[in-house]
C-alpha cells in the first residue's frame, strides 16, 4: 500500500514537473513582425554597442522571491525613437524561455535595439522585439528608421502565413515573405515599407530616397 502511494506521488510530481517545463518552454511565443511594425509598436528604438552585463535583482514576486534580470550596459550611438534621454543600459529576462535576449558584450558589435520603456524610465527588451546586428541590416532598413517607417505607422501590415491570404481594407499591406521565401527576413522585410498614401490607402514602397507625398504605387530606386 505504501509503495503504491509513493509511486502515485512520484507520478503526480513527474506530471507537475513536466507541465511546468512545458509551461516555461511555451512561455515565450512571438508572432512574426515586419521591422516597420517593430518600430511602430516600440517605445524606444536605438543603435547601440553592448559593453558589459550583470545579473541584478529588480524586486520580488508575489511570493517574496527575488526577481532576477540581466542588465546589459550599453553605449548608445543614436536614438531613432524614444524619450529625450540617453540610455546606458537595457534589461531583459535571464533565460530565453522567459523571452530573455542574449547579446554580444565585447563592445565590438553594434545593434539596432527596439524595446519598451518602463515606468521608472528604464528600457526593457525581449525576444519578440526586433534586435538585429547593425551590419546585418539592409540599407533600406537603416534609412527607413529616420522617417519612412514612421510614415506608415497608421497602416496595418498583415502577415501571410499560408495561401490563400488577403487584406481586409485598403489601409493594409500584405506581407508575403514567408509564403514566397519561407523566411520572415525576405525582400519585403529588408527592402520595403508600408506607407500611407494621399487617399488614406496603404501600399508597399521600395526606394533609397523618401517617398513622394502623393506616390501611387511601388517605386524602385
C-alpha positions as CSV (number, residue, x, y, z in Angstrom):
1,X,0.0,0.0,0.0
2,X,2.8,2.4,1.0
3,X,4.6,1.5,-2.2
4,X,1.6,2.4,-4.3
5,X,1.2,5.7,-2.5
6,X,4.8,6.5,-3.1
7,X,4.5,5.6,-6.8
8,X,1.4,7.6,-7.1
9,X,3.1,10.7,-5.5
10,X,6.1,10.2,-7.8
11,X,3.8,10.1,-10.9
12,X,2.0,13.2,-9.7
13,X,5.2,15.1,-9.1
14,X,6.5,14.0,-12.5
15,X,3.4,15.2,-14.3
16,X,3.6,18.5,-12.4
17,X,7.2,18.8,-13.3
18,X,6.6,18.1,-17.0
19,X,3.7,20.5,-17.0
20,X,5.9,23.2,-15.5
21,X,8.6,22.5,-18.1
22,X,6.1,22.7,-20.9
23,X,4.7,25.9,-19.5
24,X,8.1,27.5,-19.3
25,X,9.1,26.3,-22.8
26,X,5.9,27.8,-24.2
27,X,6.1,30.9,-22.2
28,X,7.9,32.9,-24.9
29,X,5.9,32.9,-28.1
30,X,6.1,35.6,-30.7
31,X,4.1,36.5,-33.8
32,X,6.2,37.4,-36.8
33,X,6.6,41.2,-37.1
34,X,7.9,43.3,-40.0
35,X,10.6,45.7,-39.0
36,X,8.2,48.6,-39.6
37,X,5.7,47.0,-37.1
38,X,8.5,46.6,-34.6
39,X,9.5,50.2,-35.0
40,X,5.9,51.5,-34.7
41,X,5.0,49.3,-31.7
42,X,8.1,50.0,-29.7
43,X,8.6,52.8,-27.1
44,X,12.3,53.1,-27.8
45,X,14.4,52.4,-30.9
46,X,18.2,52.9,-30.6
47,X,21.5,52.0,-32.2
48,X,24.0,50.9,-29.5
49,X,27.0,48.8,-28.5
50,X,26.8,46.4,-25.6
51,X,29.9,46.8,-23.3
52,X,29.0,44.6,-20.3
53,X,26.4,42.7,-18.5
54,X,25.5,41.6,-15.0
55,X,22.6,39.8,-13.2
56,X,20.6,42.1,-11.0
57,X,17.7,42.0,-8.6
58,X,14.7,44.1,-9.8
59,X,12.3,43.3,-7.0
60,X,10.2,40.4,-5.6
61,X,7.3,38.4,-7.0
62,X,4.1,37.9,-5.1
63,X,5.6,35.1,-3.1
64,X,8.6,37.2,-2.0
65,X,11.1,35.5,-4.3
66,X,13.7,37.7,-5.8
67,X,13.2,38.6,-9.5
68,X,16.4,38.4,-11.5
69,X,17.2,40.2,-14.7
70,X,20.2,40.7,-16.9
71,X,21.3,44.3,-17.1
72,X,23.3,45.0,-20.3
73,X,25.4,48.1,-20.1
74,X,25.3,49.9,-23.4
75,X,26.8,52.8,-25.3
76,X,24.0,54.5,-27.2
77,X,25.1,55.7,-30.6
78,X,21.8,57.0,-32.0
79,X,18.2,57.5,-30.9
80,X,15.6,56.8,-33.6
81,X,12.5,56.8,-31.4
82,X,12.0,57.4,-27.7
83,X,12.2,60.0,-24.9
84,X,14.7,62.8,-24.7
85,X,17.3,60.9,-22.7
86,X,20.3,58.7,-23.3
87,X,20.2,55.1,-22.2
88,X,23.2,53.5,-20.6
89,X,21.6,50.1,-20.0
90,X,18.8,47.7,-21.2
91,X,17.2,45.0,-19.1
92,X,16.0,41.5,-20.1
93,X,14.9,38.2,-18.5
94,X,17.7,35.8,-17.5
95,X,16.6,32.9,-19.8
96,X,15.2,32.6,-23.3
97,X,12.2,30.6,-22.0
98,X,11.1,33.9,-20.4
99,X,11.9,35.8,-23.6
100,X,15.4,36.8,-22.4
101,X,17.8,38.2,-25.0
102,X,21.4,37.2,-25.3
103,X,23.7,39.9,-26.7
104,X,27.4,40.1,-27.5
105,X,29.1,42.1,-24.7
106,X,32.6,42.7,-26.2
107,X,31.7,46.2,-27.4
108,X,32.6,45.5,-31.0
109,X,29.2,44.7,-32.4
110,X,26.6,47.4,-32.9
111,X,22.9,46.5,-32.6
112,X,19.6,48.1,-33.6
113,X,17.5,47.6,-30.4
114,X,13.8,48.1,-30.0
115,X,12.2,47.9,-26.6
116,X,9.7,49.0,-24.0
117,X,10.0,52.0,-21.7
118,X,9.2,51.1,-18.1
119,X,7.6,53.5,-15.6
120,X,10.9,54.0,-13.9
121,X,12.5,55.2,-17.2
122,X,14.5,52.0,-17.9
123,X,14.5,50.2,-21.2
124,X,13.5,46.6,-21.4
125,X,13.9,44.1,-24.2
126,X,12.7,40.6,-25.1
127,X,13.0,38.0,-27.8
128,X,9.8,39.3,-29.5
129,X,11.5,42.7,-30.1
130,X,13.3,43.5,-33.3
131,X,17.0,43.3,-32.2
132,X,19.4,43.0,-35.1
133,X,23.2,43.4,-35.6
134,X,23.5,46.8,-37.4
135,X,25.8,45.3,-40.1
136,X,23.1,42.7,-40.9
137,X,20.5,45.3,-41.8
138,X,19.9,46.4,-45.3
139,X,20.5,50.0,-46.4
140,X,16.7,50.5,-46.9
141,X,16.0,49.3,-43.3
142,X,18.6,51.7,-41.9
143,X,17.2,54.7,-43.9
144,X,13.6,53.8,-43.0
145,X,14.4,54.3,-39.3
146,X,14.7,58.0,-39.9
147,X,11.3,58.7,-41.4
148,X,9.8,56.1,-43.7
149,X,8.7,53.6,-41.1
150,X,7.0,56.3,-39.1
151,X,5.1,57.4,-42.1
152,X,3.4,54.1,-42.2
153,X,2.5,53.6,-38.5
154,X,-1.1,54.2,-39.3
155,X,-1.1,51.3,-41.8
156,X,-1.6,47.7,-40.9
157,X,0.8,45.0,-42.1
158,X,-0.9,41.7,-42.4
159,X,1.4,38.6,-42.2
160,X,0.6,35.9,-44.8
161,X,1.4,32.6,-43.2
162,X,-0.3,30.4,-45.9
163,X,-2.1,30.6,-49.2
164,X,-4.7,31.9,-49.7
165,X,-4.4,35.2,-47.8
166,X,-5.7,38.7,-48.4
167,X,-6.2,42.1,-46.9
168,X,-9.5,43.3,-45.5
169,X,-9.1,47.1,-46.0
170,X,-7.2,49.5,-48.3
171,X,-5.2,50.6,-45.3
172,X,-3.3,47.2,-45.2
173,X,-0.2,45.8,-46.8
174,X,0.1,42.1,-47.3
175,X,3.4,40.7,-46.1
176,X,4.2,37.6,-48.1
177,X,7.9,36.9,-47.3
178,X,7.0,33.6,-45.5
179,X,4.9,32.1,-48.3
180,X,7.3,33.3,-51.0
181,X,10.7,32.7,-49.4
182,X,10.0,30.7,-46.3
183,X,11.6,33.4,-44.1
184,X,10.3,36.5,-42.3
185,X,13.5,38.3,-43.3
186,X,12.8,38.3,-47.1
187,X,12.5,41.1,-49.7
188,X,9.6,42.9,-48.1
189,X,11.2,42.9,-44.6
190,X,14.6,44.1,-45.9
191,X,13.7,46.5,-48.7
192,X,10.1,47.7,-48.3
193,X,7.9,49.9,-46.1
194,X,4.2,50.1,-46.0
195,X,3.3,53.8,-46.5
196,X,0.0,55.7,-46.2
197,X,-0.9,57.4,-49.4
198,X,-2.8,60.6,-50.0
199,X,-6.1,58.8,-50.4
200,X,-5.6,57.1,-47.0
201,X,-4.9,53.7,-48.5
202,X,-1.5,52.0,-47.9
203,X,1.0,50.4,-50.3
204,X,4.4,48.9,-50.2
205,X,7.2,51.3,-51.1
206,X,10.8,50.5,-52.1
207,X,13.4,53.1,-52.5
208,X,16.6,54.6,-51.3
209,X,15.0,58.1,-51.1
210,X,12.0,59.3,-49.1
211,X,8.7,58.6,-51.0
212,X,7.0,61.4,-52.8
213,X,4.0,62.8,-50.9
214,X,1.5,61.6,-53.5
215,X,3.1,58.4,-54.8
216,X,0.6,55.9,-56.3
217,X,2.3,52.6,-56.1
218,X,5.6,50.7,-55.5
219,X,8.6,52.6,-56.8
220,X,12.1,51.3,-57.4
221,X,15.1,53.4,-56.8
